[in-house]
């Protein structure tokens, strides 16, 4: 393909230098357009074959998971997949040898990469001193994506963190999001397995009620595992997890009520898999925030709450609640949420309204800033608003906007 494009460009350019300047300019423009057109056509033709090749490779790698000794867990939802994967990994380490998909890899190729990097461990699962657990984060943009991942991993256990309007641009409707996330529950139900559902989310609670295998419900309010006496500060959280007649005291450096929810979801599955209460305490006490997920740093007397990986409305609300636990002037950098389809304006206006209740200074950039600003105005915001074309331009001006003692929330969707 590349050779063909180069030959066509050379022919057109050779012609262009031999003719009148205007015609030459036209031919040069046509050359560029032709290159893009050819590239687009060739990519469209090759894309299905590329997808087939990727699927074949992923299936080949996934054979390493066939050993019956390997416990396989799928984690999906509209948010908190990576956080729950990390928390659950730490909880299970005392009893199991844990292999989890790397970073935020949650596609067939991402899972295949993790399997390839751990092939020897997986092949020798029956000889392992500890049973092996494979945890797969499962992402989706279209219906059928989770089912495809389930066929690769074949999980008997799962966590569904919650369902909201993330990726509405591709899912189109909430029913599309719900049905896709439910694919994990449907698959595990067919295998008679166990799924932990978020009891505080309308959609996942509905899933749990329809689930005919082993449903475990966990939440801040509703569940077989439920959080009590929650206290959150700028240093972390403390709470109790109650289940049956049992009680676990939890202290963690993780910030916010939403992280207490993530913890209880993972504790519910860990206890189901035989992890002791003491192991739960030790694991949770040692957890540190993941980078770009409400991780806190200080620079020149300014506290920075980095939630740059966040890309959904629930996460925005959680981050704003965390911001309120800090002392100092509250500053929010926001560029809104993408991939909301027809709800793009409404969702980002809602974000602006929520920010207006909690911030004194707002720094905006990106394609959604007009919607966020509209929400700020609707919310009666009286503070200062700064507008920039990009995060890079905003960062260059941070030194002129911020002062010692400020708390800056880098809110969401930062590349």
C-alpha positions in Angstrom: 0.0 0.0 0.0 2.8 2.5 1.0 4.7 1.7 -2.2 1.6 2.4 -4.3 1.0 5.7 -2.7 4.6 6.8 -3.2 4.6 5.9 -6.9 1.3 7.8 -7.4 2.7 10.9 -5.6 5.9 10.8 -7.7 3.9 10.5 -11.0 1.6 13.4 -10.1 4.5 15.6 -8.8 6.5 14.9 -12.0 3.6 16.1 -14.1 2.9 19.1 -11.9 6.4 20.6 -12.5 6.0 20.4 -16.3 2.8 22.4 -16.5 1.5 25.8 -15.8 1.8 26.9 -12.1 -1.9 27.0 -11.4 -2.5 23.6 -13.0 0.6 22.4 -11.1 -0.9 23.5 -7.8 -4.2 21.8 -8.6 -2.4 18.6 -9.4 -0.3 18.8 -6.2 -3.5 19.2 -4.2 -5.0 16.3 -6.1 -2.0 14.3 -5.2 -2.4 14.8 -1.5 -6.1 14.1 -1.7 -5.5 10.9 -3.7 -3.0 9.7 -1.1 -5.6 10.2 1.7 -8.3 8.6 -0.3 -6.2 5.5 -1.2 -5.1 5.1 2.4 -8.7 5.3 3.6 -9.9 2.8 1.0 -7.1 0.4 1.7 -7.6 0.7 5.5 -11.3 0.0 5.0 -10.6 -3.1 3.0 -7.9 -4.4 5.4 -9.8 -3.6 8.6 -12.0 -6.7 8.7 -8.9 -8.9 8.0 -7.0 -7.1 10.7 -9.8 -7.7 13.2 -9.9 -11.4 12.2 -6.2 -11.7 12.7 -6.4 -10.0 16.2 -9.3 -12.3 17.2 -7.4 -15.4 16.1 -4.3 -14.2 18.0 -6.3 -13.5 21.2 -8.0 -16.9 21.0 -4.6 -18.6 20.6 -3.2 -16.8 23.7 -6.4 -17.5 25.7 -5.8 -21.3 25.5 -3.4 -20.8 28.3 -6.4 -20.1 30.6 -8.1 -23.5 29.9 -6.5 -25.2 32.9 -9.3 -26.0 35.4 -6.9 -25.0 38.3 -7.1 -21.4 37.2 -9.8 -19.2 38.8 -10.9 -16.6 36.3 -12.6 -13.3 37.2 -14.1 -10.7 35.0 -14.6 -7.1 36.0 -16.8 -4.7 34.0 -19.0 -1.6 34.5 -19.1 2.0 33.3 -16.5 3.1 35.8 -14.0 1.9 38.5 -12.9 -1.2 36.6 -9.2 -0.5 36.9 -9.5 0.6 40.6 -11.5 -2.6 41.5 -9.0 -4.8 39.6 -6.2 -3.3 41.6 -8.0 -3.5 45.0 -9.1 -7.1 44.3 -5.6 -8.1 43.3 -4.2 -6.9 46.6 -6.9 -8.6 48.6 -6.3 -12.0 46.9 -2.5 -12.0 47.1 -2.2 -13.7 50.5 -4.2 -16.8 49.4 -3.6 -16.8 45.6 -1.0 -16.1 42.9 -2.7 -13.2 41.1 -2.3 -12.4 37.4 -4.3 -9.3 36.3 -4.6 -7.5 33.0 -2.0 -4.8 32.8 -2.7 -1.1 33.2 -6.2 -0.3 31.8 -6.0 -2.9 29.1 -9.5 -4.2 28.7 -9.8 -5.4 25.1 -9.0 -8.8 23.5 -5.5 -7.7 22.6 -4.9 -6.3 26.0 -5.9 -9.5 27.6 -3.8 -11.5 25.1 -0.8 -9.3 26.0 -1.2 -10.1 29.7 -1.5 -13.8 29.0 1.6 -13.8 26.8 3.6 -12.1 29.5 2.6 -14.8 32.0 2.5 -17.9 29.8 4.9 -19.9 31.9 3.0 -19.3 35.1 -0.3 -20.2 33.5 1.0 -23.3 31.8 2.3 -24.6 35.1 -0.8 -23.7 37.1 -1.3 -27.2 38.4 2.2 -27.1 40.0 1.8 -23.6 41.5 2.3 -23.4 45.3 -0.8 -21.1 45.4 -3.8 -21.4 43.2 -3.7 -19.0 40.3 -6.3 -16.3 39.8 -6.6 -14.5 36.5 -8.4 -11.1 36.7 -9.6 -9.5 33.4 -10.8 -6.0 33.2 -13.4 -5.9 30.5 -14.3 -2.8 28.5 -16.9 -2.2 25.9 -18.0 0.3 23.3 -20.6 -1.8 21.5 -23.0 -4.7 22.2 -21.3 -8.0 22.1 -17.9 -6.7 23.3 -18.2 -8.2 26.8 -19.5 -11.5 25.4 -16.4 -11.7 23.2 -14.1 -11.1 26.2 -16.0 -13.7 28.3 -15.5 -16.3 25.6 -11.8 -15.7 25.8 -11.4 -15.6 29.6 -14.3 -18.0 30.6 -14.9 -16.4 34.0 -16.7 -18.1 36.8 -16.6 -15.0 39.0 -17.3 -11.4 38.3 -17.8 -7.8 39.6 -20.1 -5.4 37.9 -19.2 -1.9 39.3 -22.2 0.1 38.0 -23.8 1.4 34.9 -24.1 4.9 33.6 -24.2 6.9 30.4 -20.5 6.5 29.4 -19.9 5.9 25.7 -23.5 6.8 24.7 -22.1 8.0 21.4 -21.6 4.3 20.4 -24.2 2.6 22.6 -26.9 5.2 21.7 -29.2 4.4 24.6 -28.9 3.4 28.3 -30.5 0.1 27.4 -27.6 -0.5 25.1 -25.1 0.2 28.0 -27.1 -1.9 30.4 -27.5 -4.9 28.1 -23.7 -4.9 27.2 -22.6 -4.8 30.9 -25.1 -7.5 31.7 -23.3 -9.8 29.2 -20.8 -10.6 32.0 -23.6 -11.6 34.3 -25.4 -13.6 31.6 -22.2 -15.5 30.8 -21.4 -16.4 34.4 -25.0 -17.3 35.1 -24.8 -19.9 32.4 -21.8 -21.4 34.2 -23.4 -21.3 37.6 -20.9 -18.9 38.9 -20.8 -15.9 41.3 -21.2 -12.2 40.5 -20.9 -9.3 42.9 -23.3 -6.4 42.0 -23.3 -2.8 43.1 -26.4 -2.5 45.2 -26.4 1.3 45.1 -26.7 1.5 41.3 -30.2 1.1 39.9 -29.1 -0.9 36.9 -26.8 -3.4 38.6 -29.3 -3.9 41.4 -31.8 -4.8 38.7 -29.3 -7.3 37.3 -28.8 -8.9 40.7 -32.5 -9.5 41.0 -32.7 -11.2 37.6 -29.6 -13.3 38.3 -30.4 -17.0 38.9 -26.9 -18.2 39.9 -24.9 -16.9 42.9 -25.6 -13.2 43.3 -23.8 -11.1 46.0 -24.8 -7.5 46.4 -22.5 -5.0 48.0 -22.8 -1.2 48.5 -22.7 1.8 50.7 -26.5 1.5 51.4 -27.8 -1.8 50.0 -26.3 -5.3 50.0 -25.3 -8.5 51.6 -22.0 -6.6 52.2 -22.7 -3.0 53.3 -20.6 -0.1 54.5 -21.4 1.5 57.9 -20.0 4.5 59.8 -18.2 5.9 56.8 -15.9 8.9 57.5 -13.9 10.6 54.7 -11.2 13.2 55.0 -8.4 14.6 52.9 -6.2 11.8 54.3 -8.4 8.8 53.5 -11.4 7.0 54.8 -12.5 4.7 57.6 -15.6 2.6 57.8 -16.9 -0.8 58.7 -18.0 -3.6 56.3 -20.9 -5.6 57.7 -22.0 -9.0 56.3 -24.1 -11.5 58.1 -22.9 -11.5 61.7 -19.4 -10.4 60.7 -17.8 -7.0 60.9 -14.5 -5.7 59.4 -13.0 -2.4 60.4 -11.4 -0.7 57.4 -8.9 2.2 57.2 -7.6 3.3 53.8 -5.6 6.1 52.2 -8.0 5.9 49.2 -10.1 9.1 49.0 -13.8 9.5 48.8 -17.0 7.5 49.4 -16.8 6.0 45.9 -13.6 4.2 46.9 -15.3 2.8 49.9 -17.8 1.4 47.4 -15.0 -0.1 45.3 -13.5 -1.6 48.4 -16.7 -3.3 49.6 -17.4 -4.7 46.1 -13.9 -6.3 46.1 -14.1 -7.4 49.7 -17.3 -9.2 49.0 -15.7 -11.3 46.3 -12.5 -11.8 48.3 -14.4 -13.2 51.3 -16.4 -15.4 48.9 -13.1 -16.8 47.7 -11.9 -17.6 51.2 -9.7 -14.6 52.1 -9.5 -14.0 55.8 -10.6 -10.8 57.6 -7.0 -10.1 58.8 -5.8 -10.4 55.2 -8.5 -7.9 54.1 -7.3 -5.4 56.7 -3.7 -5.7 55.8 -4.3 -5.4 52.1 -6.6 -2.4 52.3 -4.4 -0.5 54.8 -1.5 -0.7 52.3 -3.3 0.5 49.2 -2.3 3.8 47.6 -4.2 5.8 45.0 -3.6 4.9 41.4 -2.0 7.7 39.3 -4.6 10.0 37.7 -7.4 8.5 39.9 -7.6 11.0 42.7 -3.9 10.8 43.5 -2.7 13.8 45.5 0.6 15.7 45.2 1.9 19.1 46.4 3.8 21.6 44.3 4.9 25.0 45.6 2.3 25.0 48.4 -0.5 24.0 46.0 -2.3 20.7 46.5 -3.1 19.0 43.3 -5.9 16.3 43.1 -5.3 14.5 39.9 -8.4 12.8 38.6 -7.4 13.1 34.9 -8.3 9.6 33.9 -11.9 10.0 35.0 -14.4 10.1 32.1 -17.9 9.8 33.5 -20.5 11.8 35.4 -20.4 9.6 38.5 -16.7 10.0 38.8 -17.0 13.8 38.4 -19.4 14.0 41.3 -17.1 11.8 43.5 -14.1 14.0 42.7 -16.0 17.1 43.7 -17.0 15.5 47.0 -13.4 14.7 47.6 -12.4 18.3 46.8 -14.7 19.5 49.6 -12.7 17.5 52.2 -9.7 19.7 51.6 -9.0 23.1 53.2 -8.0 26.1 51.0 -9.4 27.9 48.0 -11.0 25.4 45.6 -9.9 25.5 41.9 -11.3 23.2 39.3 -9.8 22.6 35.9 -12.4 21.0 33.6 -12.9 20.2 30.0 -16.0 18.1 30.2 -16.9 14.6 29.2 -16.8 13.3 25.6 -18.7 10.4 23.9 -22.1 11.4 25.3 -23.9 11.4 22.0 -27.1 13.4 22.1 -26.6 14.0 25.8 -23.2 15.8 25.3 -24.6 19.3 26.1 -26.9 18.2 29.0 -24.2 16.1 30.8 -21.6 18.9 30.5 -24.0 21.6 31.7 -24.8 19.4 34.7 -21.0 19.2 35.4 -20.9 23.0 35.3 -23.8 23.3 37.7 -22.2 20.9 40.2 -18.8 22.7 40.0 -20.6 26.0 40.7 -21.6 24.7 44.1 -18.1 23.8 45.2 -15.4 25.9 43.4 -14.2 29.5 43.7 -12.2 29.5 40.5 -12.8 27.4 37.3 -10.4 26.9 34.5 -11.9 25.6 31.2 -10.6 24.2 28.0 -11.6 21.8 25.2 -14.6 21.4 23.0 -17.1 21.2 25.9 -16.1 24.3 27.7 -19.1 26.3 26.4 -21.5 23.7 27.8 -19.6 23.6 31.2 -19.7 27.4 31.4 -23.4 27.4 30.6 -23.9 25.1 33.5 -21.8 27.4 35.8 -24.0 30.3 34.8 -27.2 28.2 35.5 -25.8 27.3 38.9 -25.2 30.9 39.8 -21.4 30.8 39.9 -19.9 34.0 41.2 -16.2 33.2 41.0 -13.6 33.7 38.3 -13.6 31.7 35.0 -10.6 31.3 32.9 -10.8 29.9 29.3 -8.1 28.3 27.3 -7.9 26.3 24.1 -6.1 23.3 25.6 -4.6 21.9 28.8 -1.2 22.9 27.6 -2.2 26.6 27.4 -4.0 26.4 30.7 -0.9 24.9 32.4 1.2 27.7 31.1 -1.0 30.1 33.0 -1.5 28.1 36.2 1.4 30.1 37.8 -0.6 33.3 37.3 -3.9 32.0 38.5 -3.0 29.8 41.5 -1.5 30.8 44.8 -0.1 29.0 47.8 -2.8 27.2 49.8 -5.0 26.5 46.8 -6.4 23.1 46.1 -6.5 22.3 42.3 -8.7 19.5 41.0 -7.7 18.3 37.6 -11.1 17.0 36.9 -11.4 14.6 34.0 -10.7 13.4 30.5 -7.1 14.8 30.4 -5.1 13.1 27.6 
